[in-house]
């Protein structure tokens, strides 16, 4: 990242003051640079997943968004300027339209997808897994393009991600937050 980051806890107000074009997330007050240009494979997979959700959600109350799309995760009822966690998931599904505003989403989305790259592996698999679980994201998918695999985490009744559901390219993924949406991963991972 090109701009210097002084050592202090950042908020959404700080985030809004940074130059446009800088891709940064804030995780519990810490600024984290986001890779500026995803790979072609990453973008193709993202496009396929977005198309599947977009087609399914036509005429329904949920919406799907691709990055860059700000998701603010407040700890409580703090004002926007004081929020210390802002992320840009690769794909976000929000079913409570009361959480949507012109800035993006404020509150926990229903489903989040992150497509792993070598530079984002630790961030997506460790940091964001814990963050999304704590925030109450009902379903979190981690997509591994090279392996043509998806790991799905779903919140259980105790508010924790339960057993991991692994899927490979030849599988059909049953979307947990919807009763009648299946995504054929062969299409998602097609070259």
Secondary structure, DSSP 8 states (H G I E B T S, - for coil): --S---SS---HHHHHHS-TT--EEEETTEEEE--SS--HHHHHHHHHHHHHHHHHHTTSS-EEEESS--EE--SSS--GGG---EE--SEEEE--GGGEETTEEES--SEEEEEE-TTTHHIIIIIHHHHHHHHT-SEEEEEETTTTEEEEEEB-TTSSB-S-EEEETTSEEE-TTSTT-EEEHHHHT--
